[in-house]
Amino acid sequence: MGSYTCSQTGDNLHCRRNKDRCLMKELQLTYTAIGELRPCIGMAALKKHGKHELMRSLFQLLQSYTSLTSRQARPFRFAINNFIEMEAARHCSIHLSDRELSAIWPPEVEWSSFIKL
C-alpha cells in the first residue's frame, strides 16, 4: 500500500530524467509512510510492546517502501526516522539508535539496478 518503485511502474528512465517529479513521488510516499507509522506506533503503545516487537512491526510496514531506500531518497528516510524516533520515545518510551533505525528498512537499492542496458 502506497509503495512506488520505478521498476514496478516501468518509468525508471523518466524518473531519472525528471528529478522533480521523482522527488514529488518520494515526498508523497513519505507522507503516506508517516500516516501508516502513526497508528502502528500508537498500537504498539496501547499493547505495551517492547523494543523488539515495535521494531518488527516497523520493519514489516517499511518493506512496502523500497523506493525510499535509494541514495536519492536519504533525506526522506531521515525525516521518517526522525518521526519514528520521536513518536516511539513519546508514546512507547522506547529509544531507538541510528543502527536500530537502519535495521528496520529494506536494504538500500541502487537506481542503476533498475536500468536495463
C-alpha positions in Angstrom: 0.0 0.0 0.0 1.4 3.4 -1.0 4.6 1.9 -2.4 6.3 3.2 -5.5 9.3 1.9 -7.3 10.5 2.8 -10.7 10.9 -0.8 -11.6 7.3 -1.6 -10.8 5.8 1.2 -12.8 8.2 1.0 -15.7 9.1 4.7 -15.8 12.6 4.4 -14.4 14.2 6.4 -17.2 11.5 9.1 -16.9 12.1 9.2 -13.2 15.8 9.7 -13.7 15.3 12.5 -16.3 12.7 14.3 -14.3 14.1 14.6 -10.7 11.3 17.0 -9.6 8.6 14.5 -10.4 10.5 11.7 -8.7 11.1 13.9 -5.6 7.4 14.6 -5.5 6.6 10.9 -5.5 9.1 10.3 -2.8 7.6 13.2 -0.8 4.1 11.7 -1.2 5.4 8.3 -0.1 7.0 10.0 3.0 3.6 11.4 4.0 1.9 8.1 3.3 4.5 6.2 5.4 4.1 8.6 8.3 0.4 8.2 8.0 0.8 4.5 8.4 3.5 4.7 11.0 1.5 6.9 13.4 -1.2 4.2 14.1 1.5 1.4 14.1 3.4 3.2 16.9 0.2 4.1 18.6 -0.9 0.4 18.6 2.5 -0.6 20.0 2.0 1.9 22.8 -1.5 0.6 23.6 -0.3 -3.0 23.6 2.8 -2.0 25.6 5.1 -3.7 23.1 8.8 -3.8 23.9 11.5 -2.5 21.5 11.8 -5.8 19.6 8.1 -6.0 18.9 8.0 -2.4 17.8 10.9 -2.9 15.5 9.4 -6.0 14.0 6.1 -4.0 13.3 8.1 -1.1 11.8 10.2 -3.5 9.7 7.1 -5.1 8.3 5.4 -1.8 7.5 8.5 -0.3 5.8 9.0 -3.3 3.5 6.5 -1.8 1.1 8.6 1.4 0.8 11.6 0.1 -1.1 11.8 3.2 -3.3 12.7 5.2 -0.2 15.8 3.1 0.3 17.6 4.6 -2.7 20.5 7.0 -2.2 18.4 9.9 -3.6 15.7 9.2 -1.0 18.0 9.5 2.0 16.6 12.9 3.1 13.1 11.4 3.1 14.2 8.3 5.0 16.0 10.6 7.5 12.7 12.5 8.1 10.8 9.3 8.6 13.5 8.0 11.0 13.2 11.3 13.0 9.4 10.8 13.1 9.8 7.2 14.3 12.4 8.1 16.9 10.2 11.0 18.3 7.0 9.0 18.3 8.5 5.9 19.8 10.1 7.9 22.6 6.9 9.9 23.2 4.3 7.2 23.1 6.2 4.0 23.9 9.2 5.3 26.0 11.4 3.4 23.5 14.6 5.0 22.3 15.9 3.7 19.0 19.5 4.1 18.0 20.6 5.0 14.5 21.7 1.4 14.0 18.3 0.1 15.1 16.5 2.6 12.8 18.7 1.4 9.9 17.8 -2.2 10.6 14.0 -1.6 10.1 14.5 -0.6 6.5 14.8 -2.9 3.5 18.3 -2.9 2.0 19.4 0.2 0.1 18.8 -0.1 -3.6 20.8 1.5 -6.4 18.9 3.3 -9.2 21.3 1.7 -11.7 19.9 -1.7 -10.8 16.6 -0.5 -12.3 18.1 0.5 -15.7 18.1 -2.1 -18.4 21.1 -1.8 -20.7 
